[in-house]
Amino acid sequence: MRMTIAVQGQDGAAALWEPTTLDQLGKHEDYLEATLSRTPELLCLETKRTGIYQPFAVFNQLELGTPQGRTIYPDITLLTASGDVVIVEVKLFANPELRDRRVIAQAIDYASSISVLGEEGMARLFNGGNDTDWSTLVRSHFPDEDDPDELAAALLANARDGNVHIVIACDKAPKGAYELARSVSAQSHLSFSLDVVEVTPYVRKEGPADTIMFVPNVGLTTEIVARTAVTVSFEQGMSQPGVTIETTSVEEIEDNLAAAAKGSTRASLARNRTDQEIAEVFLASDDPTVRDLFLFAQKEGAGGKIQSDAAKVSAAFGYYMRVRKPGGGEGPMMFFNYVDGARKLVIYVKWQPETVPEAVLADYKSDLAAVLGPAFRVEALEPNVPLAAIGENLEAFKGVIRKLQRRIDPEVAEA
């Protein structure tokens, strides 16, 4: 469908703008790259799903070495105040790579290459190849950050874990592009997201095309089409670490894409899991924070409840408290949630006064902010807190949860 935009002036006359492509305007990919670098808001990164927020530090054409010894150049790389790393690959509608698996291979390259850098490698990457202290570098790009050392640690942890947001930005998404990029998922060693953002250029229907209006469009569902695991081994006597990368075969990727094109969805992959299955997943985690949080939820949550009844694609657990529900009645409600591989804890802080009185809620948010610092966004409805920040303050975080539970659990309050 060809959409027309009408801009109405003060005189009541409407100027009509119609969509086009940059190729038709004689523009190249570097033009779109420059536009997105100047105005990263067009990438629509700041959503509840991602937990990303500004400010951003923007870098163009960084020289990134792959574990196999090749050199790649991501078009745009962003470090964010939320501790997330975002890599943007810019493609025009006219570029045939936007229509086949090469763009998937690039995404895998970016995520795997970032994950093996380490602190010194990250510092050199974002400092033009020159040695520097990572925390000092982060502080220089985020001068208003209250705790730059914590931000530096969060950025490093997400990069190390491969928890990178890959965005394919194009002026027009060809048929099949959304299915192609339906959330490339990963094994526990590497977990990155892949999204397509269509940034459509509009020009005036009548008059010279001397001004371009860019309108972003994001509305993707997700599919698992590829999995990647990176193993780095250090053996005595070796000057360089050994790196092994296991990636879903091209044939399997094509099969998964074909299934997506036929209408298979993540919903069709969702299923219910037993509590025992959930326990097996999270007690086998290589992250001690995940294991500890799961045991905390299992042992101290309301009635041992650890999951909702809804079918899910990935294993997940939550911490439940027994509460008074709006409209009467009592029952368990989830106060934080963790999804396997997410590397972030989602904390729910929007509650009706019957469930969490306003004064209690204010104290709860204040306690979380005191324990988690800037990793906890007080104004967010569902703050996404990096696991690294939770792990550094784990006992204090559990203390905050226990305090709230004592204040709102009807059985405790009436005892």
Salt bridges, closest charged atoms under 4 A:
GLU18 OE1 - ARG2 NH2 3.46
GLU18 OE2 - LYS205 NZ 3.96
ASP84 OD1 - HIS165 NE2 3.19
ASP84 OD1 - LYS344 NZ 2.62
GLU89 OE2 - LYS91 NZ 3.14
GLU97 OE1 - LYS91 NZ 2.50
ASP100 OD2 - ARG102 NH2 2.73
ASP109 OD2 - ARG70 NH2 2.85
ASP131 OD1 - ARG124 NH1 3.49
ASP149 OD1 - ARG139 NH2 3.04
ASP161 OD1 - ARG160 NE 3.45
ASP161 OD2 - ARG343 NH2 3.00
GLU179 OE2 - ARG182 NH2 3.74
ASP195 OD2 - ARG49 NH2 2.76
ASP210 OD1 - ARG204 NH2 2.50
GLU223 OE2 - ARG182 NH1 3.84
GLU254 OE2 - ARG101 NH1 2.48
GLU277 OE2 - ARG271 NH1 3.45
ASP287 OD2 - ARG343 NH2 2.87
ASP292 OD1 - LYS398 NZ 2.88
GLU300 OE2 - ARG402 NH2 2.77
GLU330 OE1 - ARG322 NH2 3.00
ASP363 OD2 - ARG407 NH1 3.05
ASP367 OD2 - LYS403 NZ 2.92
GLU379 OE2 - ARG377 NE 3.18
GLU395 OE2 - LYS398 NZ 3.05
GLU411 OE2 - ARG322 NE 3.62
GLU414 OE2 - ARG324 NH2 2.65
